[in-house]
Amino acid sequence: MTNNTIDLRSDTVTQPTEAMRKAMAAAPVGDDVYGEDPTVNRLEAMTADLLEKEAAVFVSSGTMGNLASLLSHCGRGDEMILGDQAHIFLSEQGGSAGLGGVHPRPMPTAPDGTLDLQMVASSIRADDEHYPRTRLLAIENTHNRSGGRCLPVEYMDAAGKLAHSRDMKLHVDGARLWNAAVALNVAPARLLKEADSASLCLSKGLGAPVGSVIVGDSDFVKRARRMRKILGGGTRQAGIIAAAGIVAITEMIERLADDHANAHKLAQGLAQLDGINIDPETVETDIVIFELCRDDITPAQLSAGLRELGVLLSPIDSTHLRAVTNLHVTSTDIERTLDAFAQVLHSGSDGAGDGVRVYG
Ligand SMILES: *Cc1c(COP(=O)(O)O)cnc(C)c1O
């Protein structure tokens, strides 16, 4: 990979900023298992404050954040309703079932990342000895697999109210909730007003090297902290990494608007290309998922061709690819990316033989 490689595989591929490196080097630390790391404690207090919840706990990853949350809400055999395109359902090894015996009840996901709340309501189990007990509704904002779609405030409120009216809890997988807040121009806390818990990544668009935070009320966070420990997430002088998290939440949220503008620009350019299908209006944040509708080149071949021109992105299935903007990607990089697309798609149509040799 050269220095001017444009890496659009994810918003997780970033390097820590200079301010993060300095904060990490200078962070006062202690043993966090004793609750004595002042930097971790500060990050947790700042996050709880920012998200207007009673408490927060720092965890190693988004997967750990979700898992510790789910296991804190549900016991073995309890049911959790979630989307069939949710990251928790698709991409976390089924950890809540594997490790916690939580029964997942997947619902169809609309193209905008929402679940039909009427369908959710009618899926909640009655009190009957045949049935598991439905304890939790889990939603995702922004919704990754739908292309970073934002679930609006009204939907978030309605989901929470539905859960509470049926004696359930609402968990928000908010790995990219920061992006939703910036795109919708609301405070992140507003999106979580009715949420009983949420897990938010510091290591995606915000650029921190490691970590997520879970928020909720004090009782919930106490349970989640216990779960973090059994999951192997009790760490010692974690202030070294929490320090970068503090920079992330203080300096890196507003600039996500640049990533969103770049993603939108990419989507608009892609929509002009022959054989690519995308509606730029559906690109609300930093994720651009588009369809390749050509017989002469597959997503894997397209991505291999782009790689040779210094542009990295990910084929996600036999017809779709995903590009994600991030803090190292500039507006000029988007122009270069679009040029590279034009070049590869042009040569891709020159004949199947060439296509296979060059891009296979
Ligand atoms: C990335 C992601 C996660 C998991 O985060 P990791 O830090 O990779 O474990 C969870 N949910 C969503 C929606 C994500 O995009």
The ligand as a MOL file (V3000), in Angstrom:
LIG
                    3D

  0  0  0     0  0            999 V3000
M  V30 BEGIN CTAB
M  V30 COUNTS 15 15 0 0 0
M  V30 BEGIN ATOM
M  V30 1 C -18.7280 -2.1170 13.9280 0
M  V30 2 C -20.0730 -2.3970 14.4710 0
M  V30 3 C -20.2440 -3.1030 15.6580 0
M  V30 4 C -19.1020 -3.8360 16.3580 0
M  V30 5 O -18.0360 -3.0570 16.6880 0
M  V30 6 P -16.5710 -3.7440 16.8330 0
M  V30 7 O -15.8100 -2.6680 17.5350 0
M  V30 8 O -16.1190 -4.0070 15.4350 0
M  V30 9 O -16.7120 -4.9760 17.6460 0
M  V30 10 C -21.5190 -3.2340 16.1710 0
M  V30 11 N -22.5640 -2.7010 15.5390 0
M  V30 12 C -22.4510 -2.0190 14.3880 0
M  V30 13 C -23.6610 -1.4370 13.7710 0
M  V30 14 C -21.2030 -1.8520 13.8090 0
M  V30 15 O -21.1030 -1.1820 12.6620 0
M  V30 END ATOM
M  V30 BEGIN BOND
M  V30 1 1 1 2
M  V30 2 1 2 3
M  V30 3 2 2 14
M  V30 4 1 3 4
M  V30 5 2 3 10
M  V30 6 1 4 5
M  V30 7 1 5 6
M  V30 8 2 6 7
M  V30 9 1 6 8
M  V30 10 1 6 9
M  V30 11 1 10 11
M  V30 12 2 11 12
M  V30 13 1 12 13
M  V30 14 1 12 14
M  V30 15 1 14 15
M  V30 END BOND
M  V30 END CTAB
M  END
